[in-house]
Amino acid sequence: MAIHYPDRRKPSSSSRWAGPKYQIRVLDPTTAPVTETQSTVLPTAYVGPRVIAPQSKDIDDVRKLLESSAEQLGWSVKLEDEDERTKGLDFGVRIFTIYVAESRAVRPPDGFLLIQQARANTSHPNFDKAVQLGLDHVLHATGWGANPFHDSNPFHDSNPFHDSNPFHDSNPATSYLAPGFGARMPVKVVMPPPHRRSEKELPGRRPVVGILDTGCGKHPWLDPVVKKDVKLGTTDIGYTDNETFPDLEGDLKGPLDGVIDTLSGHGTFIAGLVHQACPDADIVSWRVVPSEGPIVETDLIATLSQISTLAKQYRDKTSEQPLDVLNLSMGYYHESADDIVTFDPIMFGILKDLASNGVVVVASAGNDSTTRPLYPAAFCLNADVLLLSVGAKNPNGTDALFSNVGSWVTAYRSGAAVVSTMPTTFQGGLEPIARTTEPDSGRPREALDPDDFSAGFGVWSGTSFSAPIAAGAVATAMLDHMEPRGVVDNCPTAVSKARQAVEACLGDEP
């Protein structure tokens, strides 16, 4: 997850995407309804008038439970059609949309209250079905430093760093927001591309790292390495339309003013870090993250279910597309402090299925300077998954102040002011503060352009970028043990090799 803090002089950046399409809400523990036996409720963001449940043969029992509970609250529920993307797959989600019942004037429909009412109905014969009810969480992979100076001309001061302590905010982690201190900004790289060995030089096939993010734009380092069209059979995985492709066209949300959106370039930056960490790896890029958000859990689950099926098909020898590592630079905080497996069985089930086919998931730990577990990263606490939870380090090796920490964070890698690839098509609408022409030669002169990424590289900060460095390390640890080309390891062998690679990458980087 890259880092973003809302501008304190304007409404929170969340107001740009918490619109009528999703009716996104934030659960307030001080006003949230609780049941008699429930532990502490914690804040989380979710789609308001919606409840989700695993697809199963008991879905009609779940529907009856929700209908009776909704009636008590003056609401009605509708079971939406099954998602076409997950029909016939091992994992799927059913969505229940909540409406106000006819001839009623009641509080607005809310998924959390409906779940609580269902759980309170302890005498209901289908009460056990309420255990697997869930909110449709909103995940964040938010960029910190994408446009930290929100003015139309962000460098309008003749000396923008004129204060003796320019980072006087009560939260010192905001130092990472300034260009030159870790914010997204262009740089020039003069070193050659990472050396990539030929097929003949490798002991086996190349490890494959999947990235689920904003996609991957054009870049000479990445064009020969990254596959962007991998499907499940003939079905697309993730978003595929160019009109909403953040790493193709950076300015997609809000006024079309040329300002690059908060997350545009995020996936390209991550792909570059994987390539630097393991040049011999192949990379597969799928897109599920919009340029500004939100990332809705049901969309993520559908895409992960497809990817899990793809990994299974490879082990079953019904697909030729391998997958060894999957990078997830995103996460959400759960409202429940209960057992991690029971509160989100769908997401956990997919991660467990990926692990059973030898796929290591690498997830960012989050940028909120908290010990509160972020998911899916914190699922690493369960031995049934192959998962690294990755926090961020500063260039000098200390832990970054913004990084989440705790016993659930199992690895730390560089994540503050790291350099990687950016789409070469990105030329934002911001301009240098000064531009002139040298009289004798006519050569143009100008100050730095804060959002001209045509050189193809940038600096950025966040645990979003620690995760792909760790993913590349896992792929590197696999290199000497990869199956020969044309041979497919069985599941137990693949799992054993994957677990060895995870263990080699725990803790701090060497």
Salt bridges, closest charged atoms under 4 A:
ASP7 OD2 - HIS150 ND1 2.99
ASP58 OD1 - LYS57 NZ 3.64
ASP58 OD2 - LYS129 NZ 3.09
ASP60 OD1 - ARG63 NE 3.65
GLU67 OE2 - ARG63 NH1 3.08
GLU80 OE1 - LYS78 NZ 3.82
ASP83 OD2 - ARG85 NH2 2.63
GLU84 OE2 - LYS87 NZ 3.16
ASP90 OD2 - LYS312 NZ 3.07
ASP110 OD1 - ARG25 NH1 3.09
ASP136 OD2 - ARG50 NH1 2.64
ASP157 OD2 - HIS162 ND1 3.57
ASP169 OD2 - ARG8 NH1 3.52
GLU199 OE2 - ARG206 NE 3.17
GLU199 OE1 - ARG485 NH1 3.43
ASP213 OD2 - HIS266 ND1 2.64
ASP236 OD1 - LYS231 NZ 3.48
ASP280 OD2 - ARG197 NE 2.83
ASP280 OD1 - ARG206 NH1 3.87
ASP282 OD1 - ARG196 NH2 2.46
GLU292 OE2 - ARG16 NH1 3.71
GLU297 OE1 - HIS137 ND1 2.69
ASP299 OD1 - ARG85 NH2 2.93
ASP324 OD1 - ARG205 NH2 2.87
GLU335 OE1 - HIS137 NE2 2.77
GLU335 OE1 - HIS334 ND1 3.55
ASP384 OD2 - LYS352 NZ 3.99
ASP399 OD1 - LYS393 NZ 3.27
GLU431 OE1 - ARG435 NH2 2.86
GLU446 OE1 - ARG435 NE 2.85
GLU483 OE2 - ARG205 NE 2.65
GLU483 OE1 - ARG315 NH1 3.39
ASP489 OD2 - LYS497 NZ 2.79
ASP508 OD1 - LYS393 NZ 3.65
